Amino acid sequence: MSKGFTTAILHSDRQGGIEHGSLHKPVHNSITFAHNTAADIAAVFQGRQPGMTYGRQVNPTTQALEKKITLMEGGLATCCFSTGMAAISATLFSLLRAGDHVVSSVFLFGNTNSVFQTLQNFGIEVSFVDATDVANVEAALRPNTRLVFVETIANPCTQVADLERIGTLCKAREVLYVVDNTITSPWSFKPVSVGAGLVINSLSKYIGGHANALGGSVTETGAFDWEKFPNIYANYKTGKPSTWGLLQIRKKGLRDTGATLAPEAAHHISVGSETLALRQECSSANAGKLAEFFNTHPAIKQVFYPGLAAHPQHALAKTLFRNNSSLMSIELKPEVDCFAFIDALQLVVIASHLGDNRSLAIPVAHTIYFEMGAERRAEMGISDGTVRLAIGIEDSDDLIADFAQALDKAAAKA
């Protein structure tokens, strides 16, 4: 019997059998695992039979979470990491080589942008393009292009990538398509539906949901033919070709870098994921109401939120996503000081994070995108008056009241 999203997540641990009838997979803190014979341990290490090798690569608690993420994304398998950035870095560094070329959306999370800048120091070329139009991606492709990387909804100014048409292009050109699904989450969107070969999630955000654990994941969807990828090492070409890419990411990315997800963090994220759909529906509804409120406020120059009809990719977002997520940004008018506005907030928390149950605010240009520099910030549409808001699950009337009083105080000072 086919089960709904939340039902499947709630009961996924139990489907594999849990020690002592527990409802959740217990936290396994052991990093070493015994085997009955030398032949057994050899077979496990060589991948000829299932089993535990060492805690740097595998853990029963983490494996249960990986199965849950795979179920959410409709994929084949998942590899978890200590953070979302570890997942991105491990994917790139394990699959790319000097002389390769990457096409990336110019609208990128600051730390991801930093990783791509670092790649260029190792002889890997990166072309940043406006991914809201597939024509820009196509124009940037080269014979040595190994992958295309995009985020579903960009952080912080909410540009929506031309996801489906980019997927069609990548399939036709036999290029690996990597989609960061963090801002939408598997509840709102499944990148496998547009042909993504790999899906990345920062589990610290919406999937975990409670700001109490760091984690990241890479999911193999089965949409890409790894036999066409020239950078797979010979010793990882074992078993079905659909497993080659993730196997190399697990070996060269997870094992070699040691970016291991701790079992306690895996447990927190797994439990938090059970309410993903409920939390996202509430926070997205709150964000929609706030976007309408901000859109008519005299102190605000612009609202960045795909749920607004004036958003450049509003129609595209409606066709792609179940909801518009709860990330938004506002650009205050030049005379209104963003620090004064943020400091006047009483309920909303001044913090850097996304996907928490609490609503958060941060001055973007002065913090998480400061290192990027003014020129790159301008390319991304980030001004000194841009404030990123991660909307939580508070009562919407309370949120509107708090933002209203803060805007009025900041405007009065102006």
N, C-alpha and C positions, 0 to 999 in steps of 0.2 A: 504494500500500500504506500503510495506516495505521500509524503508528509510536508507540511508547510515549513517555512524558514525557521521560525522560532521553535516549533515542535522538534524539528530535526536536531537543532543545536542543543536543546535542553536534554535530549536523551541520547546524544551521540556517544558519550562516555560509556553508558550502560550497554550499548550494542556490542562492545568488544569484551564485556565482562570485566567487572571491577572487584578488587580484593575485598572480601568480607561483606559484599553487598553494598558498599559505599555508593552514594549517588554521584560523587565527583571522583575523578582519578586522584588518588592521594599524591602528596608531595614526596617524590623519591629523591633524597639528598645524596645517595651514594653516587660516587663518580667512577667506581670500578665494579666490574661484574664478573662473577666466576662462571666457569664452564666445566662440564663433566670430564671432557677429554681434550688432549692436544689437538686431535682431529677436529673437534667441534669448534674450538677457538680459531683454528686456521680457516675453517669453512665460513665462519661468520665474518672474519676480517677480509676474506676474498669475495664476499658477497654471494656465496653459493647457498647459504641458508640464513634465515632471519635470526636476529639475536643482538645483544648489546656488545659494542666494542669498548668504548671509553666515553666518559662523561663530556669530553670536549665536543663530541659529535652527536651522541644520542643520550636520551633519558626517557624513561617511561612517561613521566608527566608531560614533558615537551612533545613526545610523540602523540599523546592524546590531543594536545592543542593543535598540532599539525594536521591531524585528521579532521579536526573541527574546522580549521581554516580552509582546507581542501573542499570540504562539504559546502561551506559558505560560498566559495568562489566557483563551484562547479568544475573543479580541476581534477588532475590526476594525482598530484602529490605536492607536498609543501615542505620547505625547509625553514625553520625558525632561527632567528638571530637575536643578539642582545639588545639591539635597537633597530629602528627603521633605517637609519643611516648606515648601520652595519650591513643590512640586507642590500641596500643599493650599492654600497662600495664593493661588497663581496661579489655581487653579480657582475659589475663592470670589470673589476680587476681579474676575475677568474675567466671571463669570456673574451676579453680584448687583448690584443697584442700591439706592439709598436708597428706603425704603418697603417693601422686600421682607421676608419673614419666613422663617426657617430653623428646622427642628426638628432638634435634635442630641441624641445620647445624652449623659447626664450623666457617664457613665463614659468620660472622654476622657484621652488623653495630655496632660500638662501644657502643652506648647507649643501643641498644637491648641486647647486651652481658651483659651489666651492670645490666639490669633488670633480666636476667636469673640468674646472680650471687646472686642478692637479693632474688629471689625465693627460692634458696637453704637454705637461713637463716630461711625460714618459713617452712622447712620440706618437700619441694618439690624437688625431685631429677631431675637433668638435665644431659643428656648424649649428649656431643657435638661430632658430627661425620662428616666425609667428605661426604657431600650429593651429590657430583657429581657422586656417584655410589650407586644405591639403595641397594646393598648388605650390605653396612655399616649401613644403616638405619634399615634394617631387622635384622641384628645381634644385634642391640641395643634395640629392642622392648622387653617389659616385660609384664606380665599379668596386671600390674597397669599403663601401658603407656596410658595416656589420649589424648595426641595430638603429632603430628609431625609438626615442624615449620621450614620453609625454606624461603629464599629470592630467587627471580627468577634469577637475576644476582647479584653476591656479590659485595659489596662496601668495599674496593676499587679495589681489584685485579680481578674482573670480572669472578670468577668461576661460572659456570652455573649448577644449581642443576638438578639432574636426574628427572625432574618434572613429566613426564608422568608415569614412572615406580613406583615412590614413591606414586603417586595417586592410581595406581592399587593395590599396597601393602596395603595402608591404607584402601581401600575399602574392601579388602579381610579380613583384621584383625579387621574391624569395629572400626578404630581409626580416630579421627578427624584430618583432614589435613588442616593446616593453611598456607597460602602463602602470603608473603609480595610482592606486585606487584609494589612497588614504582619505582624501577629502570627501569622497562619496561613500565609501565603504561597500562591502558586498551586499548590504541590504538595499542600497539605492541603485547600484549598478554592478554588473558582472562584465569585466573587460573581455572575457572569452566570447561574449556575444558579438564583439566587433573584430575578432580574430587575433587578440593579443596572445602571444606565445608565453610570456611571463607576466605575472601580476605581482606587484609589490604593495605591501601594506605596512604602515607604521602601526603596530598593535597597541602602542601607547595611547593612541588617540581614540577614535570612536569604538573600536572593537573592544578594547579594555574598558574604557569609559569612566574610570574613577580616579585617574591621575595617581595611581599607586604602584605602577609597574611599567618599566621600559621593555620594549620588545619590537621585533620586526619580522617580516616573513616574505618569502618568495614562493609563488605557486606556479607550477607547471600546468598549463591548460591542455596540452596535446594539440594545439592549433598550428605549431611550427614543426617543420620537418628538419630535425637536427642532422640528418644525413647531408643536407645542403649547407651546413655551417662548417667553415673550414678550420675553426679553432678548437675543435674537440680533440683532446689528446687520445692517442691510440688505446691506452689502458682503461679509458672510460667508455669505450665503444663496446660495452658488454650488455647483453640483454636487449630489450626492445629499444629502438632508436628514440622513442618518445621519452625515455628516461635519461638519455645521455647528458642533456644540458643541466638538469637539476643535480645529477650525480656529480658533475664537475664543479658546480657551485658549492655543493656540500663538501667536497673533498678539498678543492683549491681555495674556496672562499671561507667556509666555516671552519674546517679542520686546521688549515694552514694559518689563518689569522687568529683563531681562538676566540672569535666573537660569539661566544656561547650564551644562549638564553638560560638564565638561572631557573631551576625547577620551581622555586617559590614564585618568581615572577610569572612563569608559565601558568601556574595555578590561578593567580590573581586575574590574569588576562582571560583564562578559560571561563572562570565564573562570571566575570564582567560581561563576556560576550553573549551570555544567555539573554540579556535584556537589550541587545543592540537595536533591534527593530523598534521596541517600545520607546527607548531613549531618543532615537533618531527622529521618529515621527513627532515627538513632543518638541524637541529642540528645533527641528525644521519649521514646524508650525509657528513657534515663537519668533524665529528669524523672519518668516514671511510677514508677520504683523509688524515687527520692528522696521523692516524695510519700507513698508508703506508709511509708517510714522516718520521715519527719517526723510523720505522722499519729498515731504511737504514742509520740512522744518527750515525756517529762514537762515539758520546758522550753518547749514550744510550745503556744500557746493555740489557734491556728487555721492551717490550710493552705488556700491558695487555688490550686486546680488542677482544671480540668474533668474530668480523668481519674479523680478520686475519686468514689465513689458518693454521698458526702454533699454534693457540690457542687450548688447549687440548679439549675444548668442541665446537669447531667451527661447526662441522657437526651437533651436537645436537641443537645448537642455530639456525641454518638454518631451522631445521624442526619445531622449536617451535615458533620463534618470527618473526613478520613482519619486524622489523629492529633490529639493534644491540644496540640501545639506544645511548646516547651521553656521557655516563660515560666511562672514561678510566683512566689508570694509566701508568706511565712510571717509570722505575728504571734506574737512572743515573749510569754511571760507577763510581767505588769507588773514583777515583781521581777527579771527577767533583762534586763540592759542590752544593747541591740542593738549599741552601739559595741564593747563587750567581746567580743561574739560575733563580729562581723565582723573585729575586729583579731586574733582567735585563729585565723582561717583561714590555712592554709599553702599550699594548692594553688589555691584559688579566688581570683580576682583582684578587688580592690576597684576597681570602675570602673563608669561609666555607659554602657551599650550593650546591645544585644540581638543575638542571632543570630550571635555570634562562635563560633569553634571552641572557645574557652576558656570555662569557667564563670566568671560574674561575679556580684558581690553589691554592693548599695548600700542605705544607709538611706534610705527613700523620703521620709518627712516632712521630713527635714532637708536634702534636696538638690533633686531634680528636681521635687518638688511643694511646696517651701517657699513660693514666691511665691504659691501658690494660696490660702494662708490656712487656718486651722484649721477654719473652718466648711465650706468646700468639700471639704477632705480628709475630714471626717466624713461628708459626703454620699456620698463615693466609697468609704467603708469603710477609709480609711487611718488607722492609729493611729501614735503615736510609736514603737511597737515593730514596725512593718511593715518587713520586709526583702525587697526584690525580688531574685529570683535568675534569671539567664539561664543555663540549663544548656547546657554544651557537649558535646563528643564524647569527653571523657576516658573511661578505663575506669571503669565504674560503681562497682566496689569501692573505687577510690581516692577517688572523690567522697564516697561514704558514710562512709568512714573520716575524711576531713577534716572533714565537717560534724559527725560524732559527737564528735570530740575538741574542736572549737570550742564546741559546745553544752555539753559537760561542763565546760569551763573557765569559760564564762560563768555557768553555773548554780552552780558552786562559789563564784564571787565573790559571787553573790547571797545 
